[in-house]
Amino acid sequence: MPRIRIGDADIHYEDAGRGPVVFLLHAFPLHSGMWRPQIDLLAREHRVIAMDYRGLGRSGPAPEVATMELLASDAAELLARLGVAHATVAGLSMGGYVALALYRKSPQLFRGLVLCDTRAGPDSAEGREGRHRFAQDALAKGMGWVADQMIPKLLGPNAAEEVVKRVRALIGENDPRGVAAAQRGMAARPDSEPLLKQVRCPTLVMVGSEDSLTPPSISEEMAATLGARLALLPGAGHLANLESPKLFAGELACFIAGLETPRRAQPPPLQ
């Protein structure tokens, strides 16, 4: 996996295939390795780029707070350095937060937007407090504890054992400092619900039918606001791309194939 220096961080990324660019933004507390099934499938006809956020995967060091704005700036700089002017951007869970922050910063970049198992609204006060407690516990108890806490929330009740093992391995490849930074950053994220009404590129919303962290009802509301199609992935939990990898990749590929050519005119960056 190659690396680019952005500011004081080394950002690791994968860049595979040729064709229209698909940019994948990963979930918490994983890294870009979660996209392996989609990269393998989509890279046959697309250029697929996936990055690790600061402090997660093989990107570092971890900041004190990995804000969505900081991660979006890293994403924009990475794509600029790779010569990418337009991309279909897909974010899952925390990746959806980063995708919305990236749209707020650089809407002209987006050929299409895919929001997967995520939400646009901010945390409640209780939710923010919970994230800060989780950050402290992750530092004190380590990645085994993080995996134990998160796996029942990330996967559906009927997840295959090999998927459970894979997710545990992905989580275990992270550093507690990166996990803590990401939790603090998510706690500080702004309300992006007003932004949904300003999105001008084609959009798709995907969600696992068994997602307990961001239930389908949340995705239904986002899709209605965006005027987007809602793709419900039967039997999948929060990490729908890992529980239903072929169906997820197929929905994404169909969405990309249906994008307008030439691209829609894009608005200037939002202030």
C-alpha positions as CSV (number, residue, x, y, z in Angstrom):
1,M,0.0,0.0,0.0
2,P,1.6,3.4,-1.0
3,R,1.9,6.4,1.3
4,I,1.6,10.1,0.9
5,R,2.8,12.7,3.4
6,I,0.0,15.2,4.1
7,G,0.9,17.8,6.7
8,D,2.4,16.0,9.7
9,A,0.8,12.6,8.8
10,D,1.7,9.7,6.5
11,I,-1.5,8.6,4.8
12,H,-1.7,5.1,3.5
13,Y,-4.0,4.2,0.6
14,E,-4.8,1.6,-2.0
15,D,-5.2,2.5,-5.7
16,A,-6.3,-0.3,-7.9
17,G,-7.8,-0.7,-11.4
18,R,-8.6,1.7,-14.2
19,G,-11.7,3.6,-15.3
20,P,-14.1,5.9,-13.5
21,V,-12.9,6.7,-10.0
22,V,-14.6,5.2,-6.9
23,F,-13.3,6.6,-3.6
24,L,-14.1,4.5,-0.5
25,L,-14.2,5.8,3.0
26,H,-14.1,3.2,5.8
27,A,-16.1,2.6,9.0
28,F,-15.0,2.9,12.7
29,P,-13.1,1.2,14.2
30,L,-11.7,-0.5,11.1
31,H,-9.5,0.7,8.2
32,S,-9.5,0.5,4.4
33,G,-8.9,-3.2,4.5
34,M,-12.7,-3.6,5.1
35,W,-13.2,-2.7,1.4
36,R,-11.2,-5.7,0.1
37,P,-14.3,-7.5,-1.4
38,Q,-15.4,-4.3,-3.2
39,I,-12.0,-3.4,-4.4
40,D,-11.5,-6.8,-5.9
41,L,-14.9,-6.7,-7.7
42,L,-15.0,-3.0,-8.7
43,A,-11.4,-2.7,-9.9
44,R,-12.2,-4.9,-12.9
45,E,-13.9,-1.8,-14.5
46,H,-13.1,1.1,-12.2
47,R,-10.2,2.8,-10.5
48,V,-10.8,2.2,-6.8
49,I,-9.1,4.3,-4.2
50,A,-9.4,3.7,-0.4
51,M,-7.5,5.5,2.4
52,D,-6.7,4.9,6.0
53,Y,-7.6,7.8,8.3
54,R,-5.0,9.3,10.5
55,G,-4.2,7.0,13.4
56,L,-6.1,4.0,11.8
57,G,-4.7,1.2,9.7
58,R,-1.3,2.2,8.5
59,S,-1.8,6.0,8.6
60,G,-0.3,8.0,11.4
61,P,0.3,9.5,13.7
62,A,-3.0,9.8,15.5
63,P,-4.0,13.4,16.3
64,E,-5.7,14.2,19.6
65,V,-9.0,14.7,17.8
66,A,-9.5,13.3,14.3
67,T,-12.3,15.7,13.2
68,M,-14.3,14.9,10.1
69,E,-13.0,18.2,8.6
70,L,-9.4,17.1,9.1
71,L,-10.0,13.7,7.5
72,A,-11.9,15.3,4.6
73,S,-9.0,17.7,4.0
74,D,-6.7,14.6,3.9
75,A,-9.0,12.9,1.4
76,A,-9.2,16.0,-0.8
77,E,-5.4,16.4,-0.8
78,L,-4.9,12.7,-1.5
79,L,-7.2,12.8,-4.5
80,A,-5.6,16.0,-5.8
81,R,-2.1,14.4,-5.6
82,L,-3.4,11.4,-7.4
83,G,-4.7,13.6,-10.2
84,V,-8.4,12.8,-9.5
85,A,-10.8,15.6,-10.4
86,H,-14.1,13.7,-10.1
87,A,-15.1,10.6,-8.2
88,T,-18.0,8.6,-6.9
89,V,-17.5,8.8,-3.2
90,A,-18.9,6.1,-1.0
91,G,-18.7,6.2,2.8
92,L,-19.9,3.7,5.3
93,S,-20.7,4.6,8.9
94,M,-17.9,7.0,10.0
95,G,-17.0,7.1,6.3
96,G,-20.4,8.7,5.7
97,Y,-19.5,11.5,8.1
98,V,-16.2,12.0,6.3
99,A,-18.0,11.9,2.9
100,L,-20.4,14.6,3.9
101,A,-17.6,16.7,5.3
102,L,-15.8,16.3,2.0
103,Y,-18.9,17.3,0.1
104,R,-19.1,20.4,2.3
105,K,-15.5,21.2,1.4
106,S,-15.3,20.2,-2.3
107,P,-18.7,19.5,-3.9
108,Q,-17.2,19.9,-7.4
109,L,-15.3,16.7,-6.7
110,F,-18.4,14.5,-6.6
111,R,-19.6,12.6,-9.6
112,G,-21.9,10.7,-7.2
113,L,-22.4,10.2,-3.5
114,V,-23.2,6.9,-1.8
115,L,-24.1,7.0,1.9
116,C,-24.0,3.5,3.6
117,D,-25.2,2.6,7.1
118,T,-24.7,6.1,8.3
119,R,-26.6,9.2,9.5
120,A,-26.4,12.9,8.8
121,G,-27.4,14.2,12.3
122,P,-25.1,14.9,15.2
123,D,-24.8,12.9,18.4
124,S,-26.9,13.7,21.4
125,A,-25.2,15.1,24.5
126,E,-25.4,11.6,25.9
127,G,-23.9,10.1,22.7
128,R,-21.0,12.6,22.8
129,E,-20.3,11.7,26.5
130,G,-20.4,8.0,25.5
131,R,-17.8,8.5,22.8
132,H,-15.4,10.3,25.1
133,R,-15.8,7.4,27.7
134,F,-15.2,4.9,24.9
135,A,-12.0,6.8,23.9
136,Q,-10.7,6.6,27.5
137,D,-11.5,3.0,27.8
138,A,-9.9,2.1,24.5
139,L,-6.7,3.7,25.7
140,A,-6.9,1.9,29.0
141,K,-8.1,-1.5,27.8
142,G,-6.8,-2.0,24.3
143,M,-8.1,-3.3,21.0
144,G,-9.3,-6.6,22.3
145,W,-11.8,-4.7,24.4
146,V,-12.7,-2.5,21.5
147,A,-13.5,-5.5,19.4
148,D,-15.6,-7.1,22.1
149,Q,-17.6,-4.0,22.5
150,M,-18.1,-3.2,18.8
151,I,-18.6,-6.5,17.0
152,P,-22.1,-7.2,18.4
153,K,-23.1,-3.7,17.2
154,L,-21.4,-3.9,13.8
155,L,-22.7,-7.2,12.6
156,G,-26.2,-8.7,12.1
157,P,-27.4,-11.5,14.4
158,N,-26.8,-14.1,11.7
159,A,-23.3,-13.0,10.6
160,A,-21.1,-15.8,9.4
161,E,-18.3,-16.9,11.7
162,E,-15.7,-16.0,9.1
163,V,-17.1,-12.5,8.9
164,V,-16.9,-12.2,12.6
165,K,-13.3,-13.3,12.6
166,R,-12.4,-10.9,9.7
167,V,-13.9,-8.0,11.5
168,R,-12.1,-8.8,14.7
169,A,-8.8,-9.0,12.8
170,L,-9.5,-5.7,11.1
171,I,-10.2,-4.0,14.4
172,G,-7.1,-5.6,16.0
173,E,-4.9,-4.0,13.4
174,N,-5.6,-0.5,14.7
175,D,-4.0,1.5,17.5
176,P,-6.0,2.5,20.5
177,R,-4.8,6.1,20.1
178,G,-6.3,6.2,16.6
179,V,-9.6,4.8,17.9
180,A,-9.7,7.4,20.7
181,A,-9.0,10.2,18.2
182,A,-11.7,9.0,15.9
183,Q,-14.3,8.8,18.7
184,R,-13.4,12.3,19.8
185,G,-13.7,13.5,16.2
186,M,-17.1,11.9,15.7
187,A,-18.3,13.4,18.9
188,A,-17.4,16.9,17.6
189,R,-19.0,16.5,14.2
190,P,-21.6,19.1,13.1
191,D,-25.1,18.5,12.1
192,S,-25.1,17.6,8.4
193,E,-28.8,17.2,7.9
194,P,-29.2,20.8,6.4
195,L,-26.4,19.8,4.0
196,L,-28.5,17.0,2.5
197,K,-30.8,19.5,0.9
198,Q,-27.8,21.2,-0.8
199,V,-26.4,18.0,-2.4
200,R,-26.6,18.4,-6.2
201,C,-24.9,15.2,-7.4
202,P,-26.6,11.9,-8.0
203,T,-27.0,9.9,-4.7
204,L,-27.6,6.4,-3.4
205,V,-28.3,5.4,0.1
206,M,-27.6,1.8,1.2
207,V,-28.3,0.1,4.5
208,G,-28.4,-3.4,6.0
209,S,-31.8,-4.6,7.0
210,E,-30.5,-5.7,10.4
211,D,-28.4,-2.6,11.1
212,S,-29.0,-1.7,14.7
213,L,-26.6,1.2,14.9
214,T,-28.2,3.2,12.1
215,P,-31.5,1.5,11.4
216,P,-33.1,1.5,8.0
217,S,-35.6,4.2,9.1
218,I,-32.7,6.6,9.3
219,S,-31.6,5.7,5.8
220,E,-35.2,6.1,4.6
221,E,-35.3,9.6,5.9
222,M,-32.0,10.5,4.3
223,A,-33.0,9.0,1.0
224,A,-36.2,11.0,1.0
225,T,-34.4,14.3,1.7
226,L,-31.8,13.6,-1.0
227,G,-34.3,12.3,-3.5
228,A,-32.1,9.2,-3.6
229,R,-32.9,5.5,-4.2
230,L,-32.7,3.4,-1.1
231,A,-31.0,0.0,-1.4
232,L,-31.9,-2.3,1.5
233,L,-29.5,-5.2,1.8
234,P,-31.4,-8.2,3.3
235,G,-29.9,-9.8,6.4
236,A,-26.9,-7.5,6.7
237,G,-26.0,-5.5,9.8
238,H,-24.1,-2.3,10.1
239,L,-21.1,-3.5,8.0
240,A,-23.3,-4.4,5.1
241,N,-20.3,-4.4,2.7
242,L,-18.7,-7.3,4.6
243,E,-21.9,-9.3,5.2
244,S,-23.3,-8.9,1.7
245,P,-20.2,-8.1,-0.3
246,K,-21.4,-9.1,-3.8
247,L,-24.8,-7.4,-3.4
248,F,-23.2,-4.3,-2.0
249,A,-20.7,-4.1,-4.9
250,G,-23.4,-4.8,-7.4
251,E,-25.6,-2.0,-6.1
252,L,-22.6,0.4,-6.2
253,A,-21.6,-0.7,-9.7
254,C,-25.1,-0.2,-11.0
255,F,-25.3,3.2,-9.5
256,I,-22.0,4.2,-11.1
257,A,-23.1,2.9,-14.5
258,G,-26.2,5.0,-14.3
259,L,-24.4,8.3,-13.6
260,E,-25.0,11.0,-16.2
261,T,-22.4,11.6,-18.9
262,P,-21.3,14.4,-19.1
263,R,-21.4,15.2,-15.4
264,R,-24.0,17.6,-13.9
265,A,-22.8,21.1,-13.3
266,Q,-21.5,21.4,-9.7
267,P,-21.9,24.3,-7.3
268,P,-18.9,26.2,-5.9
269,P,-17.5,25.1,-2.5
270,L,-19.9,25.8,0.3
271,Q,-18.9,28.5,2.8
